[in-house]
């Protein structure tokens, strides 16, 4: 069964452009991963500090592998200190 993820991040003031650049760098390699159905970055039109990834994966195993990839591990390190708030929702279609 497919897994959907909604990952919300609020950038610290003044770090919006830097955070967006870092997020954009992981999109293409992620879309090439086994099991990735959708991996799209959005921003809130009313709050440019808010970024939302909407993801869909074929399985939890595929998502788990994604989180261990080099590009995602690098992203986790690179965004340290740039994010004010984050929330990850792991959803399953009923």
C-alpha positions in Angstrom: 0.0 0.0 0.0 1.3 3.5 -0.9 2.6 5.8 1.8 2.0 9.5 1.6 4.2 12.1 3.4 3.5 15.7 4.1 6.6 17.3 5.5 6.3 20.9 6.6 9.3 23.2 7.4 9.4 26.8 8.6 12.6 28.5 7.7 14.2 30.8 10.2 13.8 34.5 9.1 16.4 35.3 6.5 17.2 31.7 5.6 14.3 31.1 3.1 16.4 31.3 -0.1 19.2 29.1 1.3 16.7 26.5 2.6 14.8 26.5 -0.7 18.1 25.9 -2.6 19.0 23.0 -0.4 15.6 21.5 -0.8 15.6 21.8 -4.5 18.9 20.0 -4.7 17.4 16.7 -3.5 14.3 16.6 -5.7 15.9 15.1 -8.9 17.9 12.4 -7.1 14.9 11.5 -5.0 12.6 11.2 -8.0 15.1 8.6 -9.4 14.8 6.4 -6.3 13.1 3.0 -6.4 9.5 3.4 -5.1 9.3 7.2 -5.4 5.9 8.0 -7.0 5.8 11.7 -6.1 8.2 14.2 -4.5 7.2 17.8 -4.9 8.2 20.9 -3.0 5.7 23.7 -2.4 5.8 27.0 -0.6 2.9 28.7 1.2 1.8 31.7 -0.9 0.9 33.6 2.3 4.1 32.7 4.2 7.3 32.4 2.2 9.1 30.9 5.2 6.9 27.8 4.9 8.0 24.9 2.7 6.0 21.7 2.2 7.1 18.5 0.6 4.3 16.3 -0.7 5.6 12.8 -1.2 4.2 9.4 -2.2 6.1 6.1 -1.9 5.2 2.6 -3.0 6.0 1.2 0.5 7.3 2.1 3.9 10.5 0.1 3.0 11.1 2.5 0.0 10.6 5.5 2.3 13.0 4.0 4.9 15.6 3.5 2.2 15.1 7.1 1.0 15.8 8.5 4.4 19.2 6.7 4.5 20.4 7.9 1.1 23.5 10.1 0.9 21.6 13.1 -0.5 19.0 13.1 2.2 21.6 12.5 5.0 23.5 15.5 3.6 20.4 17.6 3.5 19.7 16.7 7.2 23.1 18.0 8.1 23.0 21.1 5.8 19.6 22.4 7.2 20.8 22.4 10.8 20.2 25.9 12.2 18.1 27.0 9.2 14.7 25.6 10.4 12.5 27.1 13.0 9.9 24.4 13.0 9.2 21.0 11.2 6.4 18.5 11.2 6.3 15.2 9.3 3.0 13.4 8.7 3.1 9.8 7.5 -0.3 9.1 6.0 -1.9 6.0 4.6 -4.8 6.0 2.2 -8.0 4.4 3.5 
